[in-house]
Amino acid sequence: MNIRLRKSFKPLWLVLAMVTIVLLGRCSEVDCPLNNVVAVKYGLYNYDGESQTLQDTLTISAIGTDSILLNKAQGISSFLLPVHYTSDKDSLILRFSDTEGDEMIDTLCISHTNEAHFEAMDCPLCYFHTLTDVTCTNHAIERVELVNPTVNYDTQENICIYLRSFIE
């Protein structure tokens, strides 16, 4: 009788051992960020420093490419744009168009450093950036200001764009 009892408990121990291994394996899971792309947040302001909602149309493209990063945006007071992680400078063309078809074009140049950010072995590599300088032409833009140089997963405002009074 003793031999029969031992044989019937073997599958039970095997099941318990497998459940334990599965549960211990679940403790080592890494939570990777769902979106590992970081972006610069730009805020639009009037000359007095008040947030401005843009009534005109804004289209932004990268110099040297045919990529449109922001297409005919209206009614915005801020926007996010990605950072080029294989270069240390981004050059953008900002095209402001009003309802009558008149256009004003400015160039915005952002210098930055690129730091590889490694979360865990199971997560894809991401790049964080430190903005070092920002310059612009002054047709529709009065001035630009770098307010937060750190570009990472946080979406804090990085660059303030102060628009001339005739831009709505």
C-alpha positions as a LaTeX table, in Angstrom:
\begin{tabular}{lrrr}
\hline
Residue & $x$ (\AA) & $y$ (\AA) & $z$ (\AA) \\
\hline
Met1 & 0.00 & 0.00 & 0.00 \\
Asn2 & 2.84 & 2.39 & 0.75 \\
Ile3 & 4.19 & 2.04 & $-2.80$ \\
Arg4 & 0.84 & 2.99 & $-4.36$ \\
Leu5 & 0.61 & 6.18 & $-2.26$ \\
Arg6 & 4.02 & 7.43 & $-3.36$ \\
Lys7 & 3.25 & 6.88 & $-7.04$ \\
Ser8 & 0.04 & 8.92 & $-6.88$ \\
Phe9 & 1.80 & 11.96 & $-5.32$ \\
Lys10 & 4.53 & 12.21 & $-8.01$ \\
Pro11 & 2.37 & 14.16 & $-10.53$ \\
Leu12 & 1.25 & 16.54 & $-7.78$ \\
Trp13 & 4.86 & 17.45 & $-6.88$ \\
Leu14 & 5.69 & 17.93 & $-10.52$ \\
Val15 & 2.76 & 20.34 & $-10.96$ \\
Leu16 & 3.72 & 22.28 & $-7.82$ \\
Ala17 & 7.33 & 22.58 & $-8.99$ \\
Met18 & 6.24 & 23.92 & $-12.40$ \\
Val19 & 3.86 & 26.46 & $-10.83$ \\
Thr20 & 6.66 & 27.69 & $-8.54$ \\
Ile21 & 9.05 & 28.16 & $-11.48$ \\
Val22 & 6.45 & 30.10 & $-13.45$ \\
Leu23 & 5.64 & 32.37 & $-10.50$ \\
Leu24 & 9.31 & 33.07 & $-9.78$ \\
Gly25 & 9.91 & 33.85 & $-13.45$ \\
Arg26 & 7.14 & 36.48 & $-13.40$ \\
Cys27 & 8.99 & 38.46 & $-10.71$ \\
Ser28 & 11.82 & 39.26 & $-13.10$ \\
Glu29 & 9.69 & 40.96 & $-15.79$ \\
Val30 & 10.81 & 44.44 & $-16.83$ \\
Asp31 & 8.26 & 47.13 & $-17.56$ \\
Cys32 & 9.55 & 48.88 & $-20.68$ \\
Pro33 & 8.13 & 52.29 & $-21.59$ \\
Leu34 & 5.27 & 51.97 & $-24.06$ \\
Asn35 & 6.62 & 54.86 & $-26.11$ \\
Asn36 & 10.39 & 55.19 & $-26.09$ \\
Val37 & 10.49 & 58.28 & $-28.31$ \\
Val38 & 11.30 & 61.59 & $-26.68$ \\
Ala39 & 10.35 & 64.98 & $-28.10$ \\
Val40 & 10.99 & 68.67 & $-27.55$ \\
Lys41 & 7.95 & 70.58 & $-26.34$ \\
Tyr42 & 7.54 & 74.05 & $-27.86$ \\
Gly43 & 5.22 & 76.67 & $-26.39$ \\
Leu44 & 3.81 & 79.63 & $-28.34$ \\
Tyr45 & 3.67 & 83.03 & $-26.64$ \\
Asn46 & 2.92 & 86.62 & $-27.52$ \\
Tyr47 & 5.46 & 89.41 & $-26.92$ \\
Asp48 & 4.18 & 89.96 & $-23.35$ \\
Gly49 & 4.84 & 86.32 & $-22.42$ \\
Glu50 & 1.20 & 85.18 & $-22.39$ \\
Ser51 & 0.37 & 81.82 & $-23.92$ \\
Gln52 & $-0.98$ & 82.30 & $-27.42$ \\
Thr53 & $-3.36$ & 80.05 & $-29.33$ \\
Leu54 & $-2.39$ & 80.14 & $-32.99$ \\
Gln55 & $-5.21$ & 81.04 & $-35.38$ \\
Asp56 & $-2.97$ & 81.06 & $-38.45$ \\
Thr57 & $-1.76$ & 77.79 & $-39.97$ \\
Leu58 & 1.67 & 76.43 & $-38.98$ \\
Thr59 & 3.58 & 73.85 & $-41.00$ \\
Ile60 & 7.00 & 72.65 & $-39.86$ \\
Ser61 & 9.50 & 70.69 & $-41.91$ \\
Ala62 & 13.12 & 69.64 & $-41.40$ \\
Ile63 & 15.77 & 71.29 & $-43.56$ \\
Gly64 & 17.45 & 68.83 & $-45.92$ \\
Thr65 & 14.53 & 66.39 & $-45.98$ \\
Asp66 & 11.05 & 66.26 & $-47.44$ \\
Ser67 & 9.61 & 65.32 & $-44.04$ \\
Ile68 & 6.75 & 67.40 & $-42.68$ \\
Leu69 & 6.84 & 67.23 & $-38.89$ \\
Leu70 & 3.73 & 69.33 & $-38.23$ \\
Asn71 & 1.16 & 69.79 & $-40.99$ \\
Lys72 & $-1.20$ & 72.78 & $-41.13$ \\
Ala73 & $-1.74$ & 73.01 & $-37.38$ \\
Gln74 & $-4.31$ & 75.56 & $-36.14$ \\
Gly75 & $-5.66$ & 76.42 & $-32.72$ \\
Ile76 & $-2.55$ & 75.18 & $-30.90$ \\
Ser77 & $-0.57$ & 76.82 & $-28.12$ \\
Ser78 & 2.16 & 74.14 & $-27.94$ \\
Phe79 & 3.46 & 71.21 & $-29.95$ \\
Leu80 & 5.94 & 68.32 & $-29.71$ \\
Leu81 & 8.64 & 67.53 & $-32.26$ \\
Pro82 & 11.14 & 64.64 & $-32.26$ \\
Val83 & 14.89 & 65.16 & $-31.98$ \\
His84 & 17.36 & 63.85 & $-34.55$ \\
Tyr85 & 19.48 & 61.40 & $-32.53$ \\
Thr86 & 22.29 & 60.87 & $-35.09$ \\
Ser87 & 23.07 & 64.56 & $-35.42$ \\
Asp88 & 23.86 & 67.29 & $-32.90$ \\
Lys89 & 21.79 & 69.97 & $-34.64$ \\
Asp90 & 18.19 & 70.16 & $-35.88$ \\
Ser91 & 17.24 & 72.81 & $-38.41$ \\
Leu92 & 13.54 & 73.44 & $-38.93$ \\
Ile93 & 11.48 & 75.58 & $-41.31$ \\
Leu94 & 8.39 & 77.13 & $-39.72$ \\
Arg95 & 5.84 & 78.29 & $-42.28$ \\
Phe96 & 3.05 & 80.56 & $-40.96$ \\
Ser97 & 0.10 & 81.03 & $-43.34$ \\
Asp98 & $-2.92$ & 83.26 & $-42.73$ \\
Thr99 & $-6.43$ & 82.91 & $-44.17$ \\
Glu100 & $-5.59$ & 85.25 & $-47.07$ \\
Gly101 & $-2.74$ & 83.01 & $-48.23$ \\
Asp102 & 0.11 & 85.25 & $-47.03$ \\
Glu103 & 3.10 & 83.34 & $-45.70$ \\
Met104 & 5.96 & 84.12 & $-43.35$ \\
Ile105 & 8.84 & 81.68 & $-43.05$ \\
Asp106 & 11.33 & 81.37 & $-40.20$ \\
Thr107 & 14.21 & 79.00 & $-39.58$ \\
Leu108 & 14.76 & 77.51 & $-36.13$ \\
Cys109 & 18.09 & 75.83 & $-35.27$ \\
Ile110 & 18.45 & 73.68 & $-32.15$ \\
Ser111 & 21.84 & 72.39 & $-30.99$ \\
His112 & 21.82 & 69.39 & $-28.66$ \\
Thr113 & 23.77 & 66.46 & $-27.27$ \\
Asn114 & 22.58 & 62.85 & $-27.56$ \\
Glu115 & 22.86 & 60.40 & $-24.67$ \\
Ala116 & 21.95 & 56.74 & $-25.14$ \\
His117 & 19.49 & 55.68 & $-22.43$ \\
Phe118 & 19.43 & 51.98 & $-21.55$ \\
Glu119 & 16.42 & 50.88 & $-19.49$ \\
Ala120 & 16.92 & 47.10 & $-19.43$ \\
Met121 & 18.08 & 44.23 & $-21.60$ \\
Asp122 & 14.54 & 43.55 & $-22.82$ \\
Cys123 & 13.78 & 47.20 & $-23.70$ \\
Pro124 & 14.79 & 49.00 & $-26.90$ \\
Leu125 & 17.50 & 51.66 & $-26.72$ \\
Cys126 & 16.31 & 55.25 & $-26.39$ \\
Tyr127 & 18.13 & 58.59 & $-26.67$ \\
Phe128 & 17.79 & 61.44 & $-24.20$ \\
His129 & 19.01 & 64.90 & $-25.21$ \\
Thr130 & 20.36 & 68.05 & $-23.66$ \\
Leu131 & 19.54 & 71.22 & $-25.60$ \\
Thr132 & 22.54 & 73.54 & $-25.70$ \\
Asp133 & 21.45 & 76.41 & $-27.94$ \\
Val134 & 18.47 & 77.63 & $-29.94$ \\
Thr135 & 18.47 & 80.37 & $-32.60$ \\
Cys136 & 15.96 & 81.62 & $-35.16$ \\
Thr137 & 15.34 & 84.10 & $-37.93$ \\
Asn138 & 12.99 & 86.96 & $-37.08$ \\
His139 & 10.19 & 87.26 & $-39.60$ \\
Ala140 & 7.17 & 85.90 & $-37.71$ \\
Ile141 & 9.13 & 84.98 & $-34.58$ \\
Glu142 & 10.20 & 87.79 & $-32.26$ \\
Arg143 & 12.58 & 85.61 & $-30.20$ \\
Val144 & 13.07 & 82.13 & $-28.78$ \\
Glu145 & 14.05 & 81.07 & $-25.29$ \\
Leu146 & 15.46 & 77.82 & $-23.98$ \\
Val147 & 13.66 & 77.17 & $-20.65$ \\
Asn148 & 14.36 & 73.47 & $-19.95$ \\
Pro149 & 17.38 & 71.87 & $-21.64$ \\
Thr150 & 16.55 & 68.28 & $-20.62$ \\
Val151 & 14.63 & 66.19 & $-23.17$ \\
Asn152 & 13.51 & 62.82 & $-21.78$ \\
Tyr153 & 10.24 & 60.99 & $-21.12$ \\
Asp154 & 8.84 & 64.03 & $-19.26$ \\
Thr155 & 6.88 & 66.39 & $-21.49$ \\
Gln156 & 7.88 & 69.64 & $-19.84$ \\
Glu157 & 8.14 & 72.71 & $-22.03$ \\
Asn158 & 11.65 & 73.06 & $-23.44$ \\
Ile159 & 11.51 & 76.03 & $-25.82$ \\
Cys160 & 9.34 & 79.17 & $-25.77$ \\
Ile161 & 8.62 & 80.78 & $-29.13$ \\
Tyr162 & 7.57 & 84.44 & $-28.86$ \\
Leu163 & 5.59 & 85.50 & $-31.94$ \\
Arg164 & 5.37 & 88.98 & $-33.40$ \\
Ser165 & 2.15 & 90.87 & $-32.73$ \\
Phe166 & 0.76 & 90.48 & $-36.29$ \\
Ile167 & 0.86 & 86.65 & $-36.08$ \\
Glu168 & $-2.40$ & 85.23 & $-34.75$ \\
\hline
\end{tabular}
